[in-house]
Amino acid sequence: MNMNNKNIKLDPRLSLAASFVKGKVVADIGTDHAYIPIFLLTSGKCNYAIASDINEGPLMRAKANAISYRVEKNIHFGLTDGLRDLPLEEKGITDIVICGMGGELIANIIDASEYAKRKDVNLILQPMSSIDELRTYLADNGFYIKDEGICSSQGKIYQCINCSFVGESYTLSAAEKAIGRINIAKGNKNPNFEMLLSKLTEQTKHIILGKQKGGEESEKEKTLLAELESIAKKLENTNEDF
């Protein structure tokens, strides 16, 4: 449904999230400017969307943008917290996108929604922080991670997780929680992987040093550092399997 002759251009972070959308009816939670729904509608990838936000200001901006791109009739706007009180079943939502929040908040939003736990619902999650805690929640609660991606935008590295509920829990290593099992398997096929690995390694070293100076225990960070350094060594030989 190409409803306008002009298409909105997404930044790399939102473009990565949009690339994981599989179905035709999407819910964008914490929509802010509604860039993702507008892009999906004007490009013909989707034919209907829900755009929700907890604050009225962003939702008003979202409506104004939708009107500008002539897709307002194909978006349901919801002023709500997370997935509460949205017509997910009524509209037949196939994909739920949650971007730009902390990993713990994203986990709480998913946990509070029975609809998000449907096996036929595709989840696209892009946390701004605490991604290890989000992946831990997903693994512990039976959400299978189908794909992952890394991108760079305005000097920052972002990760995006594509998953759906299967009902069986599994275990992730420290590095898999921090960087992602699929991202690790892809290795430097993603041009941003090495940058992310290096950044996380330096951050972990800094935390260990700080804890040592403060007399705190740092075994968790040391385990992560050892795994990251092992991955880095394997990267030196691109033919070596992860």
N, C-alpha and C positions, 0 to 999 in steps of 0.2 A: 504494500500500500504506500506508494510514493505520493505523499499528500502535498508536496511542495517542491518547487524546483531548486530550492536551496537546502543544503544539508549542513547540520551543525558539525563543527570539528571538535573532537574530543582530545584532551591532553593524553599523554601516554598511559597515565594511571587509569583513567576512566575507559580509555580505548581497550586496554588489556581486560578489564572487567567485562566490557560489552562483548568481547570476542568469545566469551564462554557461554553466552546466552544460547540456548538450544531451541526453545519453543517460541510460540507466537504471542503469549500473554505474560508480561513481566511485571513484577512489583519491585519498585526501587525504594528502599527504606532509608530514610535520612537523605532524601532526594536533593536537598539544597536548591540548586537552580534547575533541576529536572533535565540536566544535559543528557544523561543516559537514555531515559524514555524518549526524549525528542529525537535523539540520534537513531534509535531503533525504529521509531515510527517513520521518520522521513527517509530512511534508507530502505524501508520495506522489510526489514528483518522481523519486525513485530507488527501486530495490527491493533493491539490494545495494551494499555499500561495503567498501573496504579502508581502514583507518586505520593509518598507520605513523608511527613516531617513532624517532629515534636514541637517545633516553633512556628508561629504564624508568619513571621517575617520571611523566612526562606520559602514557605509555601506560596506566599504572595508573589515572590520573584519567579517561582516555578510556573505559576499560572500565567504571569506576564510573558515569560519566554515561550510557553506553549501557544499562546495567542499569536505571538510574533511569527511562529513557524506554522501556524494554522493547523495545529494538531490537538487543540484543547478539547474537542469533542471526543477524542479517543483516549483521554486520560481521566481517571478518577483521582481526585485530590483528597488526601486524608490527613487531617490534623490529629495525630495520635502518637502514642509511645510504642515504638517497635512495630509489631505485627497485630497489635490489639485492634479490634473493631473494624477491620478492613474486610471488604467483600471478596476474600481470596477464593472461597468455594464458588460463590455466585459468578465471578468473572472467569473462573477456570484458570487460575494462575499456574503457569508451567514453570516459571523461573522466578527466584527471589534473589535480588541483588542487595547486598548490604556493604556499603563502602564508607570510608572516612571516619570510622569509629575505632575505639580501642577494642582489642581482642576479647577482653572479659565482657564488655557490653554486648558485643556481637553474640558471644556464647549465651548470655542471659536472654537475649531476644529470641534466639533459636529455641532455647530450652523452654521458654514460656509459651511456645506455639505448637499445637498439635499438627497444624497444617504443614509446618516446616519439616515434620517428621514423616511425611508421606513419601513413600519410595519413588513415586513418579515426579517429585518436585526437584528441580535442579537448583542448587544453591551456589551463588557466586559471592565470595567473601573477601573483602580487601581491608584488613585491619591496619590502623596507623601505628599501633603499638601492641605489645603482649601477644605476638603471633604464636609464640611457643605455648602459651596458656590456651589459646584458641585451638591449636592443633591437638593439645592434650585433651581438651573437652571433646573434640570431634572423635578422637580415637576411643576414648573411654565410653562414649555414648552411642557408638555404632554408626557414625557418619563416615562413609567411605570416600576418601579423597581420590577423585578420578583424574584430575589434572591440576597443574600449578603453573604459575608464571612469575617472572621477575621483570620489572621495568625500571627505568630511570626517568625522573621528571623533576625539573628545576633543581638539579643537584642532589636529589634524594632517591634512595632505592626503595621500591615498594614490591610487595609480594601479593599475589592473588591466589585464592584457593577455590577450586571447583569441586563440589562434593554433593552427595545425596545420602539419605538415610537407608541403611541396610539392616540395622538391628544387631549387628555383631561387633563387639569391641575388639580392639587389637592394640598392640604395643608399638610405640615409636621410640627410637633412640634419642638422646639429647640433641644431636645434630639434625635429626629428622624433624624434631619439634621446632627447631630454630630456623631451618632452611627448607625443609620439606623433602620427603623421600623421592618424589618425582623430580623435583629440581636437582637433587643430587645425582639422580640417574641420568638426567639430561646433561649435567656437567657444563662444560664451556661451549656446548651447542647454543646456549643462551649467552650472549655477549656480556650480560650483566652479572652472571653467576660468580665469576672470579672477583668482581668488585664487592659483591655482597659477602662472599666468603672472607675476603681480606678485612672488610670493615667489622664483621662480627668477631673475627679472631682478635683484632686489636681491642675491641670493646671488652671482650672476655678477659684478656690479659690485664686490662686496666681495672676491671672489677676485682680480679684475684689480688692484684697488688694493693688495692685499697683495703680489701678485707684483711690481708696479711698485716698491713700497718695498724689496723684497728683491732688486731687479735681475734678476728672472726674466722669461722670455719668456711672453707671455700671448695669443698669436695665436688659439689655440683658443677661449679664453674670449671674446675680442673678436668672433670670428665668431658664436658663439652669441648674444652680447648683441645684435649687429646684427639677427639673425633674430628674436629675441624682441621687440625694439622695433618691427620691421616688423609683426609679428603684432598687437602692441598698437595700432598705428595703424589697422590694418584693423578691429579690434574697435570702434573709435569709430564706424564706419559699418557697421551690422549687415547692410546689403544688399550689401556688397562681398564677393566670393568670395575664399576663401583659395587 
